[in-house]
Structure formats: C-alpha cells, structure tokens
Amino acid sequence: MWVWSPILQPIPSSGLFFSAANATTTTNSTRPKPPPPTVKCRPAVILPGLGNNSGDYERLASSLTEDYGIPCVVAKVSRPDWLRNAAGLLDANYWRGTLRPRPVLDWYLERVDRAVSEAKQLSEGGGLSLIGHSAGGWLARVYMEEFGLSHISLLLTLGSPHMPPPKGLSGVIDQTRGLLDYVEKNCSRAVYTPQFKYVCIAGRYIQGARFFDSPNITFETPIPNDNDQNLSQTAVINSKSPALSTTLRARFIGQGYKQVCGQADVWGDGVVPEMSAHLEGALNISLDGVYHSPVGSDDTLRPWYGSPSIVEQWIHHLLS
C-alpha cells in the first residue's frame, strides 16, 4: 500500500487458521520437512512491499532456502528507491486518479525482472514462484502482464491490497491514485489451476473501528457451506479472534482500513484489511494474529507473514 501504519501492540491469536479451498481447518503443526536432495524445488522471487528494502526479507529468504530447500532471490530495492514514485506527481493522471503503473513504476518492474532472470538460472528450465508482500503482490500482477508468465507457476501474495477502494464514499481517497483501478481492469484474472496458482494470504491482527461507533466491535467473515466450490470464498472455522474495545488505536487503524476498502470496522493486519487481501478466483487464506510488516514485527508476540511460525502455515504451497 501507499500508506503507513503505526507500530501495533500484540493481540492474542487463536492459533487456528483456515483454508478456502475445502473449508477445512489446519492447526499449528510440525514444520514441513524439506524435500529430499533428489527433489528440486521451484526457486522463489520475493517482491518487497512499499517502503521496504531487500534486507527486510533476508531472514525469510534464508529460511526458505535453509529450512525448506527453496532457492530464493529477493528483488533489489532500497528505501530511497521508493522516492522515485514521486515522479507520478508530474503526471496529470495522478491528479485525476487515473495513474498507470508505467512509466512511474518501471524502475521496480526492472528490478523484479532482474531477480526473475537470476532465479530462472537456478530453475534449470523449470517454473518459478513469485512471493509478493504488500504492494509487491499487485505489482507482481503488473509484472506478469507486462513481461509474461510462461515461466511462473505460482503467485503467493502476503497482505497485498488487490482491490481499489470503492468510489463515492465520503472521506475515502484512493491512495494509489488509480493504480489499483488499472490493475483490476487490465491484469489477468486470478486462477487456481494445476498449471498456475494464485494464493492470497490475509492477516487478522487487529480489528479497526469507526470514529463514532458503539462500545464494542464484532465482525465475522461468513462461512460458505460444504458444497460451495467457489475458490474466491474464504472459510473461517472456529475463529476466536477477540472482540476489541473501541480504543483510539482501533479507530486510527480503522481509518487506514477505510482508505483501502471503504470500511473501518473490519479485521486486517494493521495496514491492509482482510477483505482487500483476497482476490476473486484465487485460493484465499486468512491467518489469525498476523501483523503486516517485517518492520516492527516480533516472531513471538507480533509475528508477520514471514515469521517462522507463520511460514509453516503457507510453505506447502511452494513445495507442491
């Protein structure tokens, strides 16, 4: 996203996670074993999120390689690189809210292409996985649209805002200035097939609140019935994420959520609402207690998507 979030305090997690494909639960289990040496895993390319640099993902990349045998390349991005986005201010489309990814984000797409080229050398002609964190998720979709995806087998997104905010709502401004509108209208739809898979992971770390609301907040994601085969649906099974007293922090976070999805009193990872991190047609998964960013995270009390205990919950998608 193009917004920042304060450092949040930890919220207890139920420890229970859920999968969208068949509405079955998965609890904290033992770490999947790396494949035997004779089995070569697809290399993975990590796409950093807005404001992050490559170093923020070093631990995740090392874990994927050392613990699971997945060769990993992180697109080379520094924090000052993001200042290049200011070039969009010179584009009239920025002020009209119709900004396009190119040329303003060409610098990022080129970094991704270099990382993909490096990973292709490791793949020895096989497929690749893309792991997009935050804005890196929808930028991965732009990359695939512009550079092709014949060599890509999986796109796994971590806390990525995929949908533009609803239009016409008071106090809601599209902070991507039209970029997500462009992605929605021009990028290929998400699919989940044997040939190519979209897996979108959302975090349920904190529930936001409206500035003027009732004393307590409750929000539950609906559970589809057992016969529902729509992969864009998400199942919450016995989720016990705690209701939150309406605090100033919850109201502040809620205003951030509102800028993304048009609603304040929803669950999210502290920056991106759960509903925005899912994508129609993808395999959508929500994880309780997961914080948005590696910056300010804590593997024990405030784990982010790349913390070891959380990686255990999604690593099988890269190994299959």
Secondary structure, 3 states (H helix, E strand, C coil): CCCCCCCCCCCCCCCEEECCCCCCEEECCCCCCCCCCCCCCCCEEEECCCCCCHHHHHHHHHHHHHHHCCCEEECCCCHHHHHHHHHHHHCHHHHHCCCCCCCCCHHHHHHHHHHHHHHHHHHCCCCEEEEEECHHHHHHHHHHHHHCCCCEEEEEEECCCCCCCCCCCCCCCCCCCCHHHHHHHHCCCCCECCCCEEEEEEEECEECCCCCCCCEECCCCCCCCCCCCCCCCCCCCCCCCCCEECCHHHHHHHHHHHHHHCCCCCEECCCCEHHHHCCCCCEEEEEECCECCCCCCECCCECECCCHHHHHHHCHHHHC
